[in-house]
Amino acid sequence: VSADPDAHVSYRQQYNLRKKPDTVMLNLPQKGLAKLVTPSAGRMHMSTNQSFVYATDIIKAGKGKVSDFAISRSTFHAQRKDTEKKLATKLMETFKNDPNVLYIIIHWDGKKVKLLDRSVKEHIALVLQAARSGRQPQFIGAPCVPNGTGLAMKDAIIQYLNMYDLTGDNKCK
């Protein structure tokens, strides 16, 4: 600030000149921290393990004890699955209720996934596209299939279409 008493200081300059505290006290819930962290962690494409570690780092940075909180990797995993299911249901409702969606095209691709225990599972990635609607294709899931046969893939596709009530009469077989 200038020594001149008539000098004009803008609001932005006044804001920047204010002293900010070195620390800020926050209240974090002892239970439900995973529920708070999971949505943003999902948007940032963080794994369940990464979001758990991130939450524990926040607790430690605030000089808290992780053992004082009701969190675990399995809690974050369960919360992530629940959040993903709610988001998928919400997205599918907007997809279904769009008047421009007259019919859908289903894209799928089988993938073999190697797990940490070195076992291999087959999954099928499912994407819906609303033809001529202007909507982006919508990923609806990657269910595990018992084998890579066409019959197993068909059954997984039918299951997901019925789960989201996308068959019209819900009797697709």
C-alpha positions in Angstrom: 0.0 0.0 0.0 1.3 3.5 -0.9 2.1 6.1 1.8 -0.2 8.5 0.0 -3.5 8.6 1.9 -5.4 9.4 -1.4 -4.0 6.4 -3.3 -6.7 4.1 -4.5 -6.4 0.4 -3.6 -8.7 -1.9 -5.5 -10.8 -4.5 -3.8 -8.6 -7.2 -5.3 -5.4 -5.6 -3.9 -7.1 -5.4 -0.5 -8.0 -9.0 -0.7 -4.4 -10.0 -1.6 -2.9 -7.9 1.2 -5.0 -9.6 3.9 -3.0 -11.9 6.1 -4.0 -15.5 5.7 -3.6 -18.0 8.7 -0.8 -20.5 8.5 -3.2 -23.3 9.5 -6.9 -23.9 9.2 -8.9 -26.2 11.5 -11.2 -28.7 9.7 -13.8 -31.1 11.2 -13.7 -34.4 9.4 -16.4 -37.0 10.1 -15.1 -40.0 12.0 -17.4 -42.2 9.9 -18.3 -41.6 6.2 -15.1 -40.1 5.0 -15.0 -42.7 2.2 -18.5 -41.4 1.1 -17.1 -37.9 0.9 -13.9 -38.7 -1.0 -15.2 -41.3 -3.4 -17.2 -39.2 -5.9 -14.3 -36.8 -6.6 -11.8 -39.7 -6.6 -13.9 -41.4 -9.3 -14.0 -38.2 -11.4 -10.2 -37.9 -11.2 -9.9 -41.6 -12.2 -8.2 -42.6 -9.0 -8.2 -46.2 -8.0 -9.8 -47.4 -4.8 -6.4 -47.8 -3.3 -5.3 -44.3 -4.4 -8.4 -42.7 -2.9 -7.8 -44.5 0.4 -4.2 -43.4 0.5 -5.2 -39.8 -0.4 -7.7 -39.8 2.5 -5.1 -41.1 4.9 -2.6 -38.5 3.7 -5.2 -35.7 4.4 -5.7 -37.1 7.9 -2.0 -37.3 8.6 -1.4 -33.8 7.2 -3.9 -32.5 9.7 -2.0 -34.2 12.5 -4.8 -36.7 13.0 -4.6 -40.5 13.6 -5.9 -42.7 10.8 -6.9 -45.2 13.5 -9.4 -42.6 14.9 -11.4 -42.9 11.6 -13.7 -45.7 10.5 -11.9 -46.2 7.1 -10.4 -49.1 5.4 -9.6 -50.2 1.8 -12.7 -52.4 1.8 -14.8 -49.4 2.9 -13.5 -47.4 0.0 -14.1 -50.3 -2.4 -17.7 -50.8 -1.2 -18.4 -47.0 -1.3 -16.9 -46.8 -4.8 -19.1 -49.6 -6.1 -22.2 -47.9 -4.5 -21.3 -44.5 -6.0 -20.7 -46.0 -9.4 -24.0 -47.8 -9.3 -25.9 -44.6 -8.4 -24.1 -42.7 -11.1 -24.8 -45.4 -13.7 -28.5 -45.4 -12.8 -28.7 -41.7 -13.1 -26.9 -41.6 -16.5 -29.1 -44.4 -17.8 -32.3 -42.7 -16.8 -31.3 -39.6 -18.7 -30.3 -41.8 -21.6 -33.7 -43.6 -21.5 -35.8 -40.4 -21.1 -34.2 -38.6 -24.0 -36.9 -38.1 -26.7 -34.2 -38.1 -29.4 -33.2 -41.7 -28.5 -35.3 -43.8 -30.9 -33.2 -46.9 -30.9 -29.8 -48.0 -29.5 -26.8 -49.8 -30.9 -24.9 -52.1 -28.5 -21.1 -52.3 -28.9 -19.2 -55.0 -27.0 -15.8 -56.4 -26.7 -14.5 -59.3 -24.7 -11.4 -58.8 -22.6 -9.2 -61.1 -20.5 -8.2 -59.5 -17.2 -5.2 -60.8 -15.3 -5.8 -60.4 -11.5 -3.3 -59.8 -8.8 -3.4 -63.5 -7.8 -2.4 -64.3 -11.4 -5.7 -65.8 -12.3 -7.4 -64.7 -15.5 -11.1 -63.7 -15.8 -13.0 -62.8 -18.9 -15.1 -59.6 -19.0 -17.2 -58.0 -21.7 -17.1 -54.2 -22.1 -20.6 -52.9 -23.0 -21.2 -49.5 -24.7 -24.6 -48.1 -25.8 -24.9 -45.7 -28.6 -28.2 -43.9 -29.4 -28.2 -43.8 -33.2 -28.8 -40.3 -34.7 -29.4 -38.7 -31.4 -26.3 -36.6 -31.0 -25.6 -38.2 -27.6 -22.2 -39.6 -26.8 -21.9 -43.4 -26.5 -22.5 -44.6 -22.9 -20.4 -47.2 -21.2 -22.8 -49.3 -19.1 -20.5 -52.0 -17.6 -17.9 -54.7 -17.9 -19.5 -57.8 -16.4 -17.5 -61.0 -15.8 -18.5 -63.8 -18.2 -17.8 -67.5 -17.4 -16.1 -67.9 -20.8 -15.6 -66.0 -24.0 -18.3 -67.8 -26.0 -20.9 -65.9 -27.9 -23.6 -67.4 -25.7 -22.0 -66.1 -22.5 -21.6 -62.7 -24.1 -25.2 -62.6 -25.2 -26.4 -63.5 -21.8 -24.3 -60.7 -20.2 -25.7 -58.2 -22.7 -29.3 -59.3 -22.1 -28.7 -59.1 -18.3 -27.5 -55.5 -18.5 -30.3 -54.4 -20.9 -32.9 -55.9 -18.6 -31.1 -54.4 -15.5 -31.5 -50.9 -16.9 -34.9 -51.6 -18.5 -33.7 -50.8 -22.0 -35.6 -53.6 -23.8 -38.9 -51.8 -23.9 -40.9 -54.7 -22.5 -38.1 -56.0 -20.3 -38.5 -59.5 -21.8 -35.5 -59.6 -24.0 -34.1 -63.1 -24.3 
